[in-house]
Amino acid sequence: MTSIEPAPRTAQGPGQALPDEVTTWGARNAHDPTAVRDDDGVYWLFSTDANADGPLPGAGTQVRRSTDLVDWEFAGWALDGVPGPAREWSGADGLWAPDVVRVSTESGDQWRMYYSASTFGSRTSAIGLAVAAHPRGPWTDLGIVVATQHDRDGHNAIDAQLVVDGERHHLIYGSFFGGLHALEIDPATGFALDAPSPGTPAASLGTLIARRPRSVDTAIEGPYVIPRPGGGWALVVSYDSLASTYHVRVAVADDLYGPYRDHEGRDLTDLDSDPEVTGLTVLASHRLDGARGLLAPGHASVLTEPGRQLLVHHTRFPDDPRQHEVQVRRLVWTHGGWPLVAVQPWAGDREVDDEGQWPGDAAELIGTWEILDWAGPTQEVASSREVVVTADALAGLVAHGQGRFTRGGDAPVDAVVFPAWDAVRDRATLSFAARGPAGTVIVGTRVG
């Protein structure tokens, strides 16, 4: 690996004078988002330099802020353009897919941002590291953590996520090119343990944890790994084409470095498995009755806070596929330990986080529900349908408390039922997410 000397660089950060066009963006143009919360309760969203309506008005990782994860204010860019080493290596005009994590160091807490610099269709890419004392900045670039070359390397240094597992740190990264990898990071420096020296790129690509075959254009990217309740890990990942068939799947593993297996035990590195069904789909294109609909939701991160976890992702729209925005949804864990995603968008202080108040009796589920399932082809915008749930339909359902229900036998169910806010009807209701009898995911909202 060619050594690239880091060139420290301090950003202007949020608060700088903003072009007029970005002041009304709000959630729009947020792509590949990740969110963190500061000690004052303000949420900071970091995302790809993107503009659906024309040239980039700025570069260096877009930053937004919010107090409720619903309404967003554009706050500028974390860095003043693409840092020199990353720009010289990749030729990038903007930064992609930042991941921001708070870590403890000997000198106190530090915020670390791992950003990607690349161009479409190229493996000549770099993952860089910038640091700050607060999410609002100023951010200082420290250089390149992982670098790849199109004509030499099979993998691609983009889409980074830092996983902090006790005293060990790990970088999860990769894309269509060569699949997804895990690489151990020095907690003190933020750079790879196998880097020739601090501030220089990793000497190896790490361990392969997921990939897809050429028959589906090797279409996998945007990895995000989270701890699984009771032990182990879950991999949240995006499949297929960015602007049309993009969707989110999950798999689980006992070890951070894999193997990651889906609900049928299929290994996500196995190129002989059917790529259309490998991985459990938890969010895809759909339209609820009376709603605008979502097209190609994906590139998700997970915000973990006391009492809740939230999936932060971008989405496009069936009526205008060029436009994209950030959306937030509750992530829940079934009794069987699978992460599933709410169909209703996050509604801020209208949400009920106390799982003690979630349904504990199957009889509470009787009623009319608007449901969707992710069993169909991902190229379709799935339409919802209504079903009436009767007491007979709930026969055999076992309550485990805190909204968890299961059923064995020939029609197995592993479900979570929780309070939600119906965005179409503007009222409190119940939602559910479940692994259904066919092993696929069903989601829904009670409407009557």
N, C-alpha and C positions, 0 to 999 in steps of 0.2 A: 504494500500500500504506500503510495506516495505521501510523504509528510506535507501537511498544509499548516503553516504557522498561523495561529489565531491572531486576529487584529481587534483588540478591544474597541468597542464602539458604543457610545451612549446615545440612547434614543431621546427624541423630544417627548414622546409619550402622550397619553390622553391629556386634553387641555390645550393642545396646540390649535392654531387657527385652522378651521376646517373649511373645505370647499362647500359652497352653498348646497350642492346637490346631495351631499351625504347627511345633512342635518335632518332630513325627513325619512331616511331609510328605515329607522326602527329595526324590526326583525328582518326586513328585506335584505337580500344580498349576503346573508350570513350562510356560509358554506363550510362543511367539515367543522362544526363547532365543538368547543369544550367550555365548560363553565366552572368557576370557582367562587367561593364566598369569602369575603374579608372579615376581620374581627368586628366591624361595624354593621354587619348584616347586609352589605351591598354585594350583589352578584356581578361578576365580571365575565364577559363572554369573549373568547378569542376565536377567530375564524380565518379562513383562507381569504387572500386578497382577490375579490371577485366583484364583478359588476355586470349584471344581466343586460343592462341597457347601453353598454358602450365601453370605451377605454377605462382603465383603472384611474381613479382620481387621486390615488395614493397607494403606497405599498409599505410593507413591513409588519403585517399581521393586523387585521381589523380588530378593534376593541369596542365592545358595547357594555353598558351597565344597566342594572335593573334592581328594583327592590322586591320584586315578586315573581320573577321568571316568566312574566306574561308580557309586560310592556318594556321595550328596550330603547335605550338612547345611544346613538352612535357617539363614541368618545374619542375617536382618532385611531392612530396606529401605534403599536407597541414600539416598533423600531422605525427609524428614518430611512425607509427603503430596504432593499435586500443587502445584508451585510457583505462587505467586500470579499472575504474568502468564499462564501457560498455563491455569490454572483459570479466570481471568476471561474469557479469550478463548473457551475451548472448553466450559466447564461440566463438564469431566471429573471423575469421582470417583477415577480411578486412572490410572496411566501404562501405555502400551503399548509393546511391541517396541523395547526399548532396544538401541543398538549402542555398544559400548565399544572404544576404540582408544587405544593408546599413541602419543603424538607427541613429537617433540623440539622444544623451544622455546629461545629465548636464555637463559632462566633454568633450563633443565634439562628432564628428561622430565616430561610431564604426561599424565594419563589423561583422555580426553574421552568423555562419554556423551551421545549424541543420543537423546532420548526422544520419544515421541509422546503428545499429549493430545487426545482426541476422544471422541465418543459414537457408538454404533452407528447406521449409516445416515446420518451427517451429514458434510458436507465442511467444517464449521466446526471446523477442526483446527489444531494447532500442533506443530511440531518444536522442542524446546528443547535447550539445551546446559548441561550441568553438568560441572564439572572437579574432579579430586582428584589428590593426590600418590601415591596407592596405591589399588588396586581396593577395598580394605576401607573407604575413605573416610577422613575425612569428605568428602562431596561438597558443592560450592557451586554453586548455580544461577546462571547468567549471563543467562538470558533466552531469547527466541524467535528462532530462525534462519529458519524458514519458517512463514508463516501463511496459511490459506485460509478463505474464507467460503462457506457452502452456497449462498446465493442469487446469488453473484457469480462464483465461480471454478469451472472445470470439473474441476480436478484436486484432489487431497487430500493435505494435508501430514501423512502418517503413514509408518511403516515406513522409517526412515532407515538408511542405511549410509554410513560415511565411507570412501572409497577414497584411500589415500595412494600417489601415483605420483611417486616422487622428491620434487621440491620443490613439486609441485602436489597440492592436495587437492580432492576432489570428493564431493558428497553425492548418493547415489542414493536415491530415495524415490518413494512413490506407492502407489496401490491401485486397486480397482475403478473409482473415480471418476477418469476422465481418463487412466488408464494410469500408467506409470512414467517418471520423469524423472531427468536428471542435471544438477547445478548446481555450478559451481565455488566453492570455499570459500577464504577467506583463511587460509593456514596459521598466521599470527601470532595471529589472533583466534578462529578457529573459526567465524566467521560468513560469510555470503555475500559474494563479491567485489563484487557489485552492491548490497549493502545501503546505504541512505542514509548510515549511520554505523555504527561498530562497536556491536554490541549491539542492532541493530534488524533487523526481518525483511527477507528478500530482496525485491528489487524485481521480479523475474521468476520464472517457474516453472522455467526451464532448458530442456533439450532432451528431447523425447520419445524414449524408447528402446524401449518395448514397450506394447502395449495389446491388448484383445480386443473383439469386436463385441457389440452388444446381444443377439444371438441366444443368447449364453451368459452373459448378465447382466454383460458386461464383466469377467468374473471372473479377475482377476490381481492379485497383491500379494506382499509379502514379498521384494523383490529383494535379491540379494547378488551382487556382481561380484568376480571373482578373476582374477589374471593367468594367462594360458595359457602352458604351457611352450613356449619357442621364440618367444614374442611374441604379442601380442593379448590378448583378454579373453574370459571366459566369464560368462554371466549365469545364475544359479541363481534360480528363481522358482517361486511356488506358484500353482496354478490351481484354480478351481472352489470348491465349497461347503465352508466351514470344518469342519463337523461330520459330513460324509458323504463327499463326493467329492474332497476336498482331495488334492493330490498335487504332486510336484516335477518340473519340466521344466528343460531347459537349452538355451541357444543360444550362439553364439560370434560375435565381431566382431574386426576388425583394430584398430579405434579404440574407446576407452572410451565414446565418445558414439554408437557404432553405425555402420552398421546391424547389429543382432544377427540372425543367421540360424541356422536349424536344420539338421539333417543333410541335408535335401532342398533347402536354399538358400532357404527361405521366410523373409521378413522379419517379425519379430515386431511390427512396426507396421502391417502390411498387413491391412486389414479384409476384403479380398476372399478371402484364403486360408481354407481350411477350419479353423475354430477348434478342432475336435476333434482334429486331427492336427498342427497347427503347434506346434513345440517338441518336443524329444526327452525323453520321460518316463524318469526315472531312479529314481524311488521312488514307490510307490503302495500302496494298501490290499492286504494279502496275509495269508496264513496258512501258515506252515511246519508240516509234520507234527509233532504233539505240542506245538506252541507256542500261546500265547494268541491271537496274530494282531495285526495292526496295522490301524487304521482311520484314514483321513484324515491320514497323516503329512505334515508340511510346515512352512512358515515357517522355513526353514533358514538358518543361518549357517555359515561355514567357519572352523575353527581351524587355522592354519598354524603348524607347528613344524618344527624341523630334522628332515628325513627322513620327514615325514608330513603329511598333511592329513586333517582329520576333519570330517564333516558333523554339525552339532549342530542338532537339530530337535525339535519336539514331535510326539506322536502320541496318538490316541485308540484305543479298543479295541472290537472288534465286539460283545462281550458287555455293554459298558457305555459307550456313546458319550459320556456326560457327562464321564467321567474322562479326564484327560490327564496326560502326564508328559514329561520330557525324555529323549531317547535320543541316542546318539552312534554314528556309523558311519564306517568308513574311506571316504575319497574317493580314487579312483585315476584316473590319466590313461592313456588308451589310446595306442598308438603313433601313431594318427592325430590325437591331441590333443583327445579328448573326455573330459570329467569324468563318471565313473560312480560308483555308490555300492554298497558292500557290503551284502549281504542280512543278514549276521550282525551283531548289535550289538557294539560295542566291548567288549573284555574286559580292558582295562588291561595289566598287565605280562605277561599271557599272549600278547600280540600280538608279531609279528616285524616290525620296521620295516626291517631291513636288506634292501634290494631285491636285494642280491647273493645272498641265500639264497632268493629267490623262484624258482619253476620256470623252468628254461632249456631243457628238452627236452620236446617234445610228448608223448613216451612216458609222462611223469609224469602225464598227464591221463587215462590209461586207468583205467576204474573205473565205479562206479555213483554218479550225481549226483542230488541233489534240486534241481530247477530251478523257476524262475518266469519268466514273461515279462510285459512291460508293454504287450503289444499289444492287450489286451482293453479293454472299457469301464471307465472309472475308477469307475463306481458299483458295481462288483462287488469283493468281497474275493477276490482271486485265490487259488486253491488251488495248491499245489505238485504236481509230478509227478516220478516217477523216470525217468531215462533211463540206459542203459548206453552208455558211450563206448568204442568199440573202436578198434583201430589203423586200420581202414579209414575210420572217421569222421573221423580226424585227418589224412587224406591231403591234402597240399597246404598244410598249416599251416606258416607260416614263423616261426621263433623270432627275436626281436629282443633277447633278454636281459631280465633283471629282470622276468620274468613277462609280457612283452608278446608276443603272437602275432597274426599276421594271415593272411588268405587272400583271394586275389582270385578272379576268375572269376564263375561264375553263382551261387555261394553264398558271398559275401564275409563275412569275420569280422574284427573289430577288438577283441581281447580282452585282459584283464589277469587273470592267475591269481596268487593270493597266499595265504600262510598265514593262517588264521583260527581262531577258537575256536567250535566248534559249541555254541551255548547250550542246545540240547535234549539232546544226548548228552554234554555236558560233557567234551569232548575236543578235542585239536588236530586240524585237518584242513586242507583247501584250499578256498578259495572262488574264484569268478570273477565278472566282470562284463564283458559284451560287447555290442557292436553286432552284431546277428545278420544273417542273409541278407535279412530283410525290412526292414532299417533300424531296427527296434525293438530295445529292450534286453532281454537275457536275463541272469539272475543265478542263481547256484547254489552248492551246497555238496557236496563229495564225502562220501558216506555209506558207501561200500564199495568 
